[in-house]
Amino acid sequence: MKKILPYIIAAIGVGGYIYYRNVKNLVKTFTARIAKVSFNLKETQRALFLKAIFDVNIELKNPSAYTGTIEGVKLDVLISGKLLGSVNKTDKITIQANNSTIIPIQIGLNTLSLYGNISNAIKALSSGTPLTLNIVGTVLTNSGAIDLNETVKL
């Protein structure tokens, strides 16, 4: 038994190292993209048109054989390089191995920054005038960060 014990310890060490290396590389296999952005008229009306509320769905894919955990999302919304709003969401979400999930986020943008005055904002938002947003941020996982930088047209 004394002759086998060092081999058992070495095998446990090698197995632990391989598992650790695979979990640390997990973030390299994750992909994140903006799946959908939509204007939320009901919430915008509730905010008295002082904020334009948008529902942003981020799709995360985990093609690896290991379960991952999303620990938070930090996003900035820009138009023509000008920061209009930010959001930090810290809900923990588990992504099963070989699976994908949608992370719903609601972002409120100051309508005065977007349109100059409330009457222009109400007209533009009610008529469905197209708006181009640049969404930049990071999805934080238990093994690292995934960067997002996408332009969406509403």
Secondary structure, 3 states (H helix, E strand, C coil): CCCCHHHHHHHHHHHHHHHHHHHHCHHHHCEEEEEEEEECHHHHHHCCCCEEEEEEEEEEEECCCCCEEEEEEEEEEEECCEEEEEEEECCCEEECCCEEEEEEEEEEEEHHHHHCCHHHHHHHHHHCCCCEEEEEEEEEECCEEEEEEEEEEC
